[in-house]
């Protein structure tokens, strides 16, 4: 079987992007014929066909892009695989929000890993287009009739544990109210332990309002620090040196990858 594995349009810095890259490399090591469709500036060891010239986060004008322009980049990256579909037996998608396009044009089976919550109406739309949708946890699968549950895997060879006490608290994730960053700040202050926040602020109005209102006023560069973008391999270094990971999410997540990485 020949598999076309389609990556997100963002940089290889975390979340679904890292999972897809690791999956392509792990399957390749097991002898599976898989080709990764990813931005040209990714550096996978697996076979790769560029889905776009450069990942979104590395574009110089990223912060100035309109929402419609960014959507166009993402849709183009997800549909690029259709030009090559006759060479494959299966397409594996990973971004539900941009899956309708490639599903509508696909002539071969399509698997979709639901790395984010799928609204009910969108779920049934994707099913009608032929998607075989996989949940990442049993909790996620309880909400809608997913075809299967397959947990995220971790590349344990890239994780080196530490048994020394850390010197700070750590919270990681996109800076939204869902991640409970404001709660992590409150916990750190009450515990009187420094906190490092790793996560992108984002350009959306809701993200900007949340950051400026709930996070930025507390950042002092000492007790509360913020790091915007950190390469994924460096995140493990921060995890090793932390006292604990704070993960005070407001609502249940599809999987919660960083909690598994911290363990």
Secondary structure, DSSP 8 states (H G I E B T S, - for coil): -EEEEE--SS-SSSHHHHHHHHHHHHHHHTT-EEEEEEETT---SSEEEEEESS-GGG-TTGGG--HHHHHHHHHHHHHGGGGGGGG-SEEEE--GGG-HHHHHH-SSEEEEE--S---HHHHHHHHHTTEEEEESSHHHHTTS--SEE------GGG-----S--SSEEEES-SSGGGTHHHHHHHHHHHT--EEEE----SSHHHHHHIIIIIGGG--SSSEEEES---HHHHHHHHHT-SEE----SS--S--HHHHHH-
